[in-house]
Amino acid sequence: MIRHVSSALVLSGVGLTALYSLLITGADAITKGFAQSYSAPQLFAISGGLVALFSLLANRDTCGQRRCMSTQCPRAMTVRVVATVLGTLAFFHAFRLLPFADVFLFIALIPLFTAILSGPVLGEPVRSQTWMALGLGVVGVACVFPEGVHGMGLGHLIALSAVILGSISMVTSRFIGRRDTNLLAQVFYPNLALMGVMALALPFVFKPMSSIDVALAAIYALLLFGARWVLVAALRILPAYVVTPLMNLQFIWMVAIGWAFFAETPAAHTYLGAFIIISAGGWLIWERIRPVADKTLVPAE
């Protein structure tokens, strides 16, 4: 069954995803900074708890009444929780081991994995043009290894694992969003679990934090809360394999932040790879809105 969604609604999904890319890049920059001095539990025990708290405070219906955090998809939510926790840890270590902009090229692989998963999990068939655009994106990622596969290291393998887990989390988010109207439940449970898991390890790795670092952890939580809420909303409007290429806007922010705060200047092959990947993302958007001038077809909720 197919329903029609106006181009204005599609553009709102694009706008939400663009906002997400800016928010999440700010959060990633704080993650990279923390990774140089602290272990993962130090950041995520604090931020996970704060994001869960923000979710509870913001969880109101249209009448302003507080809603419970129940979900109609408990098994899918469990998959999302596990994938989010493990993926967050993997990304933390990837940022520790790799340049900021290089991690982006792995993040840009997410459309390929979401396209693969969207068919069997969501029933969203991917057309041949989409697969061609996604294949072009893989070519772009390959640009990060100008010397071939011998240039791959532990950081690259961890980044690849993070991308696979992130793809599972995003596809599961769209699966839940099509059946459950409580968007904040998808933000609350993964972060509550993240806080719980990290709190268990925190006594073994804790280091005293300055007031500035505590403030940065709080800012990270605010950025992450906003980013994940916005992303869940975008995934209710657009398929995961369309949302994720739009996240390639992160490259612009990541290059700027990497240069300004981490003294990282991407090599020419990194820019080439980003250009190819962003072009592939643009192809995906065009392929999505091309069939009808003012209407876009998306699977029924």
C-alpha positions, 0 to 999 in steps of 0.5 A, a space after each residue: 500500500 502506498 500513500 502520497 506525501 507532498 514535496 513540502 513534507 519531503 523538504 521538511 524531512 530534508 531540513 530536519 536531517 540537515 539540522 541533525 547533521 549540524 547538531 551531531 557534528 558538534 556532539 562528535 567534536 566533543 566526543 573526539 576531545 574527550 577521547 583524548 583524555 577520558 575513557 568512554 564510560 566517563 562521558 557516556 554515563 553522564 550524557 546518557 543519564 542527562 539525555 534520558 532525563 531530558 526525554 522524560 521532561 520533554 515527553 508531553 502530548 498535544 495537551 501538555 500532559 506527560 505521557 508514559 514511555 511505553 512502546 508498542 515495539 518492545 523487541 524492536 526497541 531492544 534491538 535499537 538499544 543494543 545497537 545504539 549502545 555498542 555503536 556509540 562505544 565503537 564510534 568513540 574509539 574510532 574518533 580516538 584513533 582516526 582523523 575527524 574527516 576520515 571518520 566521516 567517510 565511514 559514516 557515509 557508508 551508512 546509506 549502503 547498509 540501510 538500503 540493504 536492510 530496508 528491503 527485508 526489515 521495512 518492506 521498502 524496495 530499493 530501485 536500481 538507480 538507488 543501488 547505483 548511487 550507493 555503489 558510487 558512494 562506496 567508491 568515494 569511501 575507497 578514496 580514503 585508502 589511496 595505498 590500498 587495503 594495506 592502509 587499513 588499521 584497527 581504527 578503520 575496522 572499529 569505524 566499520 563496525 560502528 557504521 554497521 551498528 548505526 545502520 541497524 539502529 536507524 533502520 530499527 528507528 524507522 520500523 518503530 516510528 511507523 508503528 509508535 507515535 511516541 518519538 521520545 521513547 526511542 531517545 529515552 531507552 537507548 540513553 538509559 541503557 547507555 547510562 546503566 552500562 557505562 555506570 557499571 564500568 565507571 568506578 574502574 576508569 573514573 578520572 577527576 574532571 574539571 568544571 569545564 569538562 563537566 560543562 562540555 559533557 552537559 553540552 554534549 548531552 544537549 546536542 545529542 538529545 536534540 540530534 536524536 529527537 530530530 533524526 527520529 522525526 526525519 525517519 518518520 517522514 523519509 526512508 532511512 536510505 534517503 535520510 542517511 545520504 543527507 547526513 553527508 552535510 556532516 563532512 562540511 562541519 567535520 572539516 571545519 571543526 577538525 581544522 579549527 580545534 584539532 589542527 587536522 587538514 584532510 588530504 586531497 583524496 579525502 576531499 575527492 572521496 567526500 565529493 563523490 559521496 555527496 554527489 551520490 547522496 544528491 543522486 539519491 535525493 533526485 531519484 526519490 523526488 523525480 517520479 512526480 513533480 509535486 508528490 513523492 511516494 513513500 511506503 504507508 505508515 
